[in-house]
C-alpha cells in the first residue's frame, strides 16, 4: 500500500551545526520520503521511485538506499563489469538521483552508477549505491537585504599554512591569584581579485570563507579555490561541505572524500616555514598569498574547464603515493611534457615547410631499401612537429629553467619511458634526478601563472630558498615567530 506523504518545502538550503558535526564524524543521515532514480541518455527511461535514505557508512563516504515501488530488477548485463574495469560506458548506463528529505530540502546527484538493484521476495526493488556529491538549492526571500556573493568551504583536516595571526596570551588577576592562558589564532586573511578571503584552522577542521561585494563569482569558483589551496599546501584538501550564495540563490553541496594523497615524496612550492623580510626580523606570509593569488587568477582565466596545471599537479601527487618510485618518475616526466605543450607560453621556431617537403621528395625518389625509405620518411616528417625538447630548450634560453634541470629531465624520461625499472642497479641516481625535475616543474608552473618570488629548491642540500626568476639564494630564515605581516 502506497502512502501519501505531504512535505512542506522550505526555502533554506543550509546545513545545521549538528549536521556539520555529523558529517565530520561520519554519521550524517537524510531520511527521504521521496526518492527518484532516473536513467540518462536517449534510450527509454528506467526509473526507480519510493522512500529511502542517504547516509554515511564511514567518514567521507556517501551512500543511498532506495525502496522502489516498481522498476526493472537489474541493470543491463555487463555494465557493472565494464565500470569496474574502467572502460567507457554509454550515457544510458548512468543515473540521476533526486531526493526530498523530511525537512523539505530537495537534493540531487548526477551521473552515478548503482552498485546493485535487487528484487525482494515481496516484489519490491531495492537499489543501493554510492554518491560523489549531493547538492541542494534554494532561493532566499527578496525581502531579505542580502549583499554580494559568498563561498563557504569546510574540510575536516589540519593544514600547515603560514598563518598571519600569531599566538595570543590573556592574563587576569582574581582573588590575589594571577592566571594566564595562551592560544593560537590560526587565521589567514587577505584580499585577492576583488575577493575577501579568510581561512581559519581549528582543532579538527579548516574553513575558507570568500566574499565578493560587487563582482559576480566565476564559474566553478569553489573548485578553483581548492586548487589554489592544494597548490600552496602540496597535498589534497578533502573538502566535504561547500555553500555558495550568489545574491539570493544558495547552493549547498556535500562531497564524498577523495583518496588520501598526502605523501612525503611531493612537497609544496614554498615550504611551510616562516619567511622573514630580508634585513629585518619581521615575518611575512605575502609570498604564499601571492602564490595563491597567481594560481587562482590563472585557474579563473581558464573558465569552467579543469586547466592543465591543476590536472598535472593532481596526477603527480597521486603517482607519488605509488609503491614503486619508477611510476612516480614516469608520471613526472610526462607531466613536464604535457605542461610544455599546454600552459607554457613560449614560441618555437619550426623548419620551413618547403625545405621539409623538398627533402621528403628527394627521399621518395631515392633508389635504396624500401624499408629504410619508410623509416626515413617518418623521421623527416616529424621535423615539422614541435617536440617537447624544443620547447624546454627555449625555456632554458629564456632562463625559465636551467640547463641542469633540462638534462635531468632527459635522463629521467629516457630511462623511465623506454625501460621500466632500468635504474634498479643504481637507485640513488633516480632519487637524485627526481628533486631536480620537481623544481623544474614548479618553475614552469611559475612561468605559466606569472609568479615572481621565492621558492624552495628541493634539489639542493638543506632546501634553500631561492628566487624565481634567477638562482640567487635568500639568507636563511629566522625561525622564531614574532609579529606577522
ZARO-219177 format. One record per residue (C-alpha): residue number from 1; x, y, z. Coordinates in steps of 0.05 Angstrom, whole numbers, plus 32768, in hexadecimal, padded with zeros to 4 digits. Each point is the difference from the previous one (the first is absolute). Layout:
REM ZARO-219177
nr / X / Y / Z
NUM / X / Y / Z
...
REM end
This chain:
REM ZARO-219177
nr / X / Y / Z
1 / 8000 / 8000 / 8000
2 / 801D / 8043 / 7FEB
3 / 8000 / 8038 / 8032
4 / 7FF2 / 8048 / 7FEE
5 / 8031 / 802C / 8024
6 / 7FF9 / 804B / 8000
7 / 8042 / 8025 / 8008
8 / 8003 / 804B / 8009
9 / 8039 / 801A / 7FD5
10 / 802C / 8033 / 8024
11 / 8028 / 8037 / 7FE0
12 / 8041 / 7FF4 / 8024
13 / 803A / 7FD6 / 7FE7
14 / 802B / 8003 / 803E
15 / 8022 / 7FCA / 8028
16 / 7FF3 / 8006 / 804A
17 / 803A / 7FFF / 8031
18 / 7FEA / 7FBA / 8016
19 / 8002 / 7FE8 / 7FB8
20 / 8046 / 801C / 7FF6
21 / 8017 / 7FDC / 803E
22 / 7FDF / 7FC0 / 7FE7
23 / 8024 / 8006 / 7FBD
24 / 8042 / 8007 / 8024
25 / 7FF3 / 7FC2 / 802A
26 / 7FE5 / 7FD8 / 7FC5
27 / 7FBA / 7FF7 / 801E
28 / 7FD7 / 802F / 7FD3
29 / 7FBD / 7FE4 / 7FE8
30 / 7FC7 / 801C / 7FD7
31 / 7FBD / 7FDC / 8006
32 / 7FDD / 800A / 7FBD
33 / 7FB6 / 7FF2 / 7FF6
34 / 800A / 800C / 7FB5
35 / 8039 / 7FE7 / 7FD6
36 / 8003 / 7FFB / 7FB4
37 / 8037 / 7FDD / 7FD9
38 / 7FFC / 800C / 7FB5
39 / 802D / 7FE8 / 7FC8
40 / 8023 / 8030 / 7FD0
41 / 800A / 7FFC / 7FB5
42 / 7FCF / 7FFE / 7FC5
43 / 7FE8 / 7FB9 / 800C
44 / 7FBD / 7FF2 / 8024
45 / 8006 / 8019 / 8047
46 / 8006 / 7FCF / 8039
47 / 7FE7 / 801C / 8042
48 / 7FFF / 7FE9 / 8048
49 / 7FD7 / 8028 / 8033
50 / 7FED / 7FF9 / 8048
51 / 8018 / 8010 / 8046
52 / 8046 / 7FF5 / 801A
53 / 803A / 8024 / 801F
54 / 8046 / 801D / 7FF3
55 / 8035 / 7FF0 / 8034
56 / 804A / 7FFC / 8010
57 / 8016 / 7FB8 / 800C
58 / 8045 / 801D / 8012
59 / 801F / 8046 / 8005
60 / 8007 / 801E / 7FBB
61 / 7FD3 / 7FCD / 7FDD
62 / 7FBA / 800F / 7FE4
63 / 7FCF / 7FC8 / 7FF1
64 / 7FB5 / 7FFA / 7FF2
65 / 7FCC / 7FCA / 800B
66 / 7FBF / 8002 / 7FD7
67 / 7FC2 / 7FD5 / 800A
68 / 7FE0 / 8005 / 7FBB
69 / 7FB5 / 7FF4 / 7FF6
70 / 800D / 7FE2 / 7FBB
71 / 8036 / 7FFE / 7FCB
72 / 8030 / 7FD3 / 7FDB
73 / 8023 / 7FCE / 802C
74 / 8046 / 8006 / 7FE5
75 / 802F / 8029 / 7FD5
76 / 8010 / 7FEB / 7FB9
77 / 8031 / 7FC5 / 8002
78 / 8049 / 8014 / 8000
79 / 7FFA / 804A / 8011
80 / 8017 / 7FF8 / 8048
81 / 803A / 7FD4 / 7FE9
82 / 8014 / 8036 / 7FCD
83 / 7FFE / 8035 / 8037
84 / 802F / 7FD7 / 802C
85 / 8033 / 7FF7 / 7FC7
86 / 8000 / 804B / 7FF0
87 / 7FE5 / 7FFA / 7FB9
88 / 7FD4 / 8036 / 7FE2
89 / 7FB6 / 7FF7 / 800F
90 / 7FC5 / 8018 / 7FD6
91 / 7FD9 / 803B / 801B
92 / 7FC3 / 7FD5 / 800F
93 / 8029 / 7FD8 / 8032
94 / 8000 / 803D / 802E
95 / 7FC8 / 8018 / 802E
96 / 7FEB / 8042 / 8021
97 / 7FE6 / 7FFE / 8047
98 / 7FCE / 8032 / 801C
99 / 7FEA / 7FFC / 8049
100 / 7FD5 / 8029 / 8030
101 / 8011 / 7FFB / 8049
102 / 7FD0 / 8005 / 803B
103 / 800E / 804A / 8008
104 / 7FED / 8010 / 7FB9
105 / 8044 / 800B / 7FE1
106 / 8008 / 7FE5 / 7FBA
107 / 8043 / 7FDF / 7FF1
108 / 801E / 7FE7 / 7FBF
109 / 803B / 7FD7 / 7FE9
110 / 8014 / 7FF8 / 7FB7
111 / 8020 / 7FC7 / 7FD7
112 / 8004 / 7FC7 / 8031
113 / 8000 / 7FB5 / 7FF6
114 / 7FD9 / 7FD6 / 8033
115 / 8028 / 7FCA / 8022
116 / 7FC5 / 7FCF / 8001
117 / 7FB7 / 7FFC / 7FED
118 / 7FDE / 7FC4 / 8020
119 / 7FB8 / 7FE7 / 8005
120 / 7FE7 / 7FE5 / 8043
121 / 7FD2 / 7FC5 / 800B
122 / 7FC6 / 8031 / 800B
123 / 800B / 801F / 7FBB
124 / 8020 / 8041 / 8015
125 / 803F / 8019 / 7FDF
126 / 803B / 8018 / 802C
127 / 8035 / 802C / 7FE1
128 / 8043 / 800E / 8022
129 / 803A / 802B / 7FE9
130 / 8034 / 8035 / 8012
131 / 8000 / 804A / 7FF0
132 / 803A / 8030 / 7FF3
133 / 7FD6 / 803F / 800D
134 / 7FBB / 8013 / 801A
135 / 7FE6 / 8046 / 7FF5
136 / 7FC4 / 802A / 8014
137 / 7FEB / 8044 / 7FE7
138 / 7FD1 / 8036 / 801B
139 / 7FED / 8048 / 7FF2
140 / 8000 / 8031 / 803A
141 / 7FC5 / 802F / 8009
142 / 8007 / 8042 / 7FDB
143 / 7FEB / 8024 / 803F
144 / 8044 / 7FEE / 801D
145 / 8035 / 8034 / 7FF3
146 / 8039 / 7FD5 / 7FE9
147 / 803F / 8020 / 7FE3
148 / 8036 / 7FE1 / 7FD6
149 / 8012 / 7FB7 / 7FF5
150 / 8024 / 7FCF / 802D
151 / 8020 / 7FBB / 8002
152 / 8009 / 7FD6 / 803F
153 / 802C / 7FC2 / 7FFB
154 / 800C / 7FCF / 8039
155 / 8033 / 7FC8 / 8005
156 / 800A / 7FD5 / 803E
157 / 804C / 7FFD / 8001
158 / 803C / 8028 / 8018
159 / 8027 / 8029 / 7FCD
160 / 8045 / 801C / 8009
161 / 7FFA / 8048 / 7FE9
162 / 8029 / 8040 / 800D
163 / 7FCC / 801F / 802D
164 / 8001 / 804B / 8006
165 / 7FE1 / 7FFF / 8046
166 / 802F / 7FE9 / 8037
167 / 7FFC / 7FEA / 8048
168 / 7FD6 / 8029 / 8031
169 / 8009 / 7FFF / 804B
170 / 7FC9 / 8017 / 802F
171 / 800F / 800F / 804A
172 / 7FD0 / 800E / 8039
173 / 8005 / 800C / 804B
174 / 7FC9 / 7FEA / 802F
175 / 8001 / 7FF5 / 804C
176 / 804A / 800E / 8002
177 / 8011 / 7FCA / 7FCE
178 / 801A / 800E / 7FBA
179 / 7FEA / 7FD3 / 7FC7
180 / 801C / 7FFE / 7FBA
181 / 7FE6 / 7FDB / 7FC2
182 / 801F / 7FFC / 7FBB
183 / 7FDE / 7FEB / 7FC0
184 / 800E / 8005 / 7FB5
185 / 7FD5 / 8025 / 7FCF
186 / 8010 / 7FD8 / 7FC2
187 / 7FE2 / 802D / 7FCB
188 / 8015 / 8017 / 7FBB
189 / 7FDC / 803E / 7FE7
190 / 800E / 8026 / 7FC0
191 / 7FE0 / 801F / 7FC2
192 / 8007 / 7FE0 / 7FBC
193 / 7FE0 / 8012 / 7FBD
194 / 7FC8 / 8027 / 8021
195 / 7FF3 / 7FC7 / 8031
196 / 8008 / 8004 / 804B
197 / 801F / 7FBE / 8015
198 / 8001 / 7FE6 / 8048
199 / 801D / 7FBB / 8010
200 / 7FFA / 7FE9 / 8048
201 / 8020 / 7FC0 / 801B
202 / 7FDD / 7FE2 / 803C
203 / 8013 / 7FC4 / 802A
204 / 7FDD / 7FCF / 7FD2
205 / 7FE9 / 8027 / 7FC3
206 / 8012 / 8035 / 7FCD
207 / 7FCF / 8034 / 7FE6
208 / 800A / 802E / 7FC5
209 / 7FD1 / 803B / 7FFA
210 / 8002 / 802A / 7FC0
211 / 7FD5 / 803E / 7FF6
212 / 7FF7 / 802E / 7FC5
213 / 7FD7 / 803F / 800A
214 / 7FF8 / 8014 / 7FB6
215 / 8020 / 7FCF / 7FD0
216 / 7FD9 / 7FC2 / 7FED
217 / 8020 / 7FBE / 8012
218 / 8022 / 7FDD / 7FC5
219 / 7FE9 / 7FBA / 7FEB
220 / 801D / 7FC7 / 8029
221 / 801D / 8032 / 8032
222 / 7FFE / 7FCD / 8038
223 / 802A / 7FCF / 7FD7
224 / 8032 / 8037 / 7FED
225 / 8007 / 8016 / 8049
226 / 800F / 7FB8 / 8015
227 / 8032 / 7FF8 / 7FC7
228 / 8025 / 803F / 8017
229 / 8000 / 7FE8 / 8049
230 / 8019 / 7FBB / 7FEC
231 / 8038 / 8021 / 7FD8
232 / 8016 / 8025 / 803F
233 / 7FFD / 7FC5 / 8031
234 / 801B / 7FCD / 7FCE
235 / 7FCB / 7FCB / 800B
236 / 7FB5 / 7FF3 / 7FF7
237 / 7FCE / 8027 / 8029
238 / 7FC5 / 7FD3 / 8011
239 / 7FC7 / 8031 / 7FFA
240 / 7FBF / 7FE1 / 801A
241 / 7FCF / 803A / 8002
242 / 7FFA / 803E / 7FD3
243 / 7FCC / 8037 / 8004
244 / 7FFC / 8032 / 7FC6
245 / 7FD3 / 803D / 8002
246 / 7FF7 / 8028 / 7FC0
247 / 7FD6 / 803B / 8015
248 / 7FBE / 7FDF / 8018
249 / 800F / 7FBA / 7FE5
250 / 8020 / 7FCF / 8030
251 / 801E / 7FBC / 7FEE
252 / 801D / 7FCF / 8032
253 / 8028 / 7FC2 / 7FEB
254 / 8019 / 7FC6 / 802A
255 / 803B / 7FDB / 7FE3
256 / 801B / 7FBA / 8008
257 / 8049 / 8000 / 8015
258 / 8033 / 7FF1 / 7FCB
259 / 803B / 7FD2 / 800B
260 / 8037 / 8018 / 802F
261 / 8037 / 801F / 7FD5
262 / 802B / 8018 / 8039
263 / 8047 / 7FE8 / 7FF3
264 / 8048 / 8010 / 8013
265 / 8017 / 7FF9 / 7FB8
266 / 7FDE / 8040 / 7FE7
267 / 800B / 8043 / 8022
268 / 7FDE / 8044 / 7FFA
269 / 8021 / 8037 / 7FD5
270 / 8013 / 8027 / 803E
271 / 800C / 7FDB / 8041
272 / 7FCF / 800F / 8038
273 / 8034 / 8025 / 8028
274 / 7FFE / 8048 / 8012
275 / 8025 / 802C / 7FCD
276 / 801F / 803E / 801D
277 / 8008 / 8043 / 7FDD
278 / 804A / 8007 / 7FEB
279 / 8027 / 802D / 802F
280 / 7FCA / 7FFE / 8036
281 / 7FE4 / 7FCF / 8033
282 / 7FB9 / 800B / 7FE7
283 / 7FDC / 7FC2 / 7FE6
284 / 7FD4 / 8002 / 7FC3
285 / 7FCF / 7FD2 / 7FDD
286 / 7FF7 / 802C / 7FC4
287 / 8026 / 7FD0 / 7FD2
288 / 7FCF / 7FC8 / 800F
289 / 7FC6 / 8030 / 7FF5
290 / 801F / 8015 / 7FBD
291 / 8006 / 7FB7 / 7FEB
292 / 7FB7 / 7FF5 / 8013
293 / 7FE9 / 803D / 7FDA
294 / 8028 / 7FF2 / 7FC0
295 / 7FE8 / 7FB8 / 7FFE
296 / 7FB8 / 8016 / 800C
297 / 8004 / 8035 / 7FC9
298 / 801B / 7FCC / 7FCF
299 / 7FCA / 7FCE / 8012
300 / 7FC8 / 8033 / 7FF8
301 / 801C / 8017 / 7FBD
302 / 7FF7 / 7FB8 / 7FE6
303 / 7FB5 / 8004 / 800B
304 / 7FD8 / 7FC5 / 801A
305 / 802F / 7FCA / 7FE5
306 / 8035 / 7FDD / 8028
307 / 8041 / 8021 / 7FEA
308 / 8040 / 7FDA / 7FF1
309 / 8028 / 801A / 803B
310 / 7FCE / 7FE6 / 8033
311 / 7FF7 / 7FBF / 7FDB
312 / 804A / 7FF1 / 7FFC
313 / 800A / 8012 / 8049
314 / 7FC9 / 7FD0 / 8015
315 / 801E / 7FC9 / 7FD4
316 / 8046 / 8009 / 801F
317 / 7FE6 / 8000 / 8047
318 / 7FD8 / 7FC1 / 7FF4
319 / 803B / 7FDD / 7FDE
320 / 802E / 8013 / 8039
321 / 7FD8 / 7FD2 / 802D
322 / 8011 / 7FC4 / 7FD4
323 / 8026 / 7FC7 / 801E
324 / 8036 / 8002 / 7FCA
325 / 8026 / 8041 / 7FF5
326 / 8006 / 7FEF / 7FB6
327 / 7FB6 / 800F / 7FF5
328 / 800A / 8043 / 8023
329 / 803B / 8011 / 7FD3
330 / 7FDA / 7FEE / 7FC1
331 / 7FC4 / 802B / 8014
332 / 802F / 803A / 8011
333 / 8021 / 8000 / 7FBB
334 / 7FBD / 7FFA / 7FDC
335 / 7FE4 / 803A / 802A
336 / 803A / 802D / 7FEC
337 / 7FF5 / 7FEE / 7FB7
338 / 7FB5 / 800C / 8004
339 / 8009 / 8043 / 8023
340 / 8032 / 8015 / 7FCB
341 / 7FCC / 7FF5 / 7FC9
342 / 7FC5 / 801F / 8025
343 / 800A / 803A / 8031
344 / 8047 / 8017 / 7FF4
345 / 7FFF / 803F / 7FD4
346 / 803E / 7FF8 / 7FD3
347 / 800E / 8004 / 7FB6
348 / 8029 / 7FCB / 7FDC
349 / 801D / 8009 / 7FBA
350 / 7FED / 7FCA / 7FD0
351 / 8027 / 7FEC / 7FC1
352 / 7FE3 / 801E / 7FC0
353 / 7FCA / 7FD4 / 7FE3
354 / 801C / 8005 / 7FBA
355 / 8043 / 7FE5 / 8015
356 / 7FE0 / 7FC4 / 8023
357 / 7FD5 / 7FF1 / 7FC2
358 / 803D / 8005 / 7FD3
359 / 8026 / 7FCF / 802C
360 / 7FC5 / 7FD0 / 8002
361 / 7FFB / 8002 / 7FB4
362 / 804A / 7FF0 / 7FFA
363 / 7FF9 / 7FC3 / 802F
364 / 7FC4 / 7FE6 / 7FD8
365 / 802A / 8002 / 7FC0
366 / 803A / 7FDD / 8022
367 / 800E / 7FBB / 7FE4
368 / 8016 / 7FDD / 8040
369 / 7FDE / 7FD0 / 8030
370 / 7FB4 / 800A / 8005
371 / 8000 / 7FEF / 804A
372 / 8036 / 8034 / 800E
373 / 7FDB / 8032 / 7FD4
374 / 7FC0 / 7FF9 / 8029
375 / 8026 / 800C / 8041
376 / 8024 / 803C / 7FE2
377 / 7FBE / 801E / 7FE8
378 / 7FE2 / 7FF9 / 8046
379 / 803D / 8020 / 8021
380 / 8002 / 803B / 7FD1
381 / 7FB5 / 800B / 8004
382 / 8007 / 8009 / 804B
383 / 8030 / 803A / 7FF6
384 / 7FC4 / 802C / 7FF3
385 / 7FE1 / 7FEF / 8043
386 / 8011 / 8026 / 8040
387 / 8021 / 7FD2 / 8033
388 / 8000 / 8007 / 804B
389 / 804C / 8005 / 7FFE
390 / 7FFB / 803C / 7FD1
391 / 7FD3 / 8024 / 8030
392 / 802A / 7FF0 / 803D
393 / 8040 / 8016 / 7FDE
394 / 7FDE / 8042 / 7FF1
395 / 7FED / 8005 / 804A
396 / 8049 / 7FF6 / 8011
397 / 8013 / 803A / 7FD2
398 / 7FCB / 802B / 8021
399 / 801A / 7FEE / 8046
400 / 7FBE / 7FE0 / 8014
401 / 8024 / 7FBF / 800F
402 / 804A / 7FEF / 8005
403 / 802A / 7FD5 / 7FD2
404 / 800C / 7FD0 / 8039
405 / 7FB5 / 7FF7 / 800A
406 / 7FF5 / 7FF3 / 7FB6
407 / 8037 / 7FCC / 7FFE
408 / 7FE4 / 7FDE / 803F
409 / 7FBB / 7FFD / 7FDE
410 / 801F / 7FE0 / 7FC2
411 / 8023 / 7FCA / 8029
412 / 7FC2 / 7FF3 / 802A
413 / 7FD2 / 7FFD / 7FC4
414 / 802C / 7FD1 / 7FD6
415 / 800A / 7FCF / 8039
416 / 7FBA / 8000 / 801D
417 / 7FDD / 7FFE / 7FBC
418 / 802B / 7FD0 / 7FD7
419 / 800E / 7FCE / 8037
420 / 7FD9 / 7FF3 / 8040
421 / 802D / 7FFD / 803D
422 / 803F / 800A / 7FD7
423 / 801F / 8024 / 803B
424 / 7FF9 / 7FC4 / 802E
425 / 804C / 7FF9 / 8000
426 / 8009 / 8048 / 8015
427 / 7FC3 / 8018 / 8026
428 / 8025 / 803C / 801D
429 / 8004 / 801F / 7FBB
430 / 7FB4 / 7FFE / 7FFB
431 / 7FF9 / 8021 / 8044
432 / 8031 / 8037 / 7FEA
433 / 7FDB / 800E / 7FBF
434 / 7FB9 / 8004 / 801C
435 / 800A / 803F / 802D
436 / 8022 / 8024 / 7FC6
437 / 7FC6 / 7FF2 / 7FD2
438 / 7FCE / 8013 / 8037
439 / 8020 / 8045 / 8006
440 / 8000 / 8005 / 7FB4
441 / 7FB6 / 7FF1 / 7FFF
442 / 7FF2 / 8035 / 8034
443 / 8027 / 8034 / 7FD9
444 / 7FD7 / 7FF0 / 7FC2
445 / 7FC1 / 8009 / 802A
446 / 801A / 8044 / 8019
447 / 800B / 8014 / 7FB7
448 / 7FBA / 7FEA / 7FED
449 / 7FDB / 8024 / 8039
450 / 802D / 803E / 7FFF
451 / 801E / 7FF8 / 8046
452 / 8040 / 8024 / 8014
453 / 801E / 7FF4 / 8045
454 / 8021 / 7FCD / 802E
455 / 7FF9 / 7FB5 / 7FFC
456 / 8020 / 7FC4 / 8021
457 / 8039 / 7FDD / 7FDA
458 / 7FF6 / 7FB7 / 8012
459 / 803B / 7FEC / 7FD2
460 / 8033 / 8021 / 802E
461 / 8017 / 7FEA / 8045
462 / 7FDA / 801F / 803B
463 / 7FC8 / 8017 / 7FCF
464 / 8015 / 8049 / 7FF9
465 / 7FD0 / 8038 / 7FEC
466 / 800E / 801B / 7FBB
467 / 7FE1 / 8035 / 7FD4
468 / 7FDB / 7FF6 / 7FBF
469 / 8016 / 8017 / 7FCE
470 / 8049 / 7FFA / 8011
471 / 8027 / 7FD2 / 802D
472 / 8016 / 802F / 8038
473 / 7FF9 / 7FE2 / 8045
474 / 7FDB / 8026 / 8036
475 / 8021 / 8001 / 8045
476 / 7FE5 / 7FCA / 802F
477 / 7FC0 / 8011 / 8027
478 / 7FFD / 8011 / 8048
479 / 7FD0 / 7FC9 / 8017
480 / 7FE9 / 8026 / 803C
481 / 7FB9 / 8019 / 7FFA
482 / 7FF9 / 804A / 8010
483 / 7FC8 / 802B / 7FE3
484 / 7FE9 / 7FEC / 7FBB
485 / 7FED / 802D / 7FC6
REM end
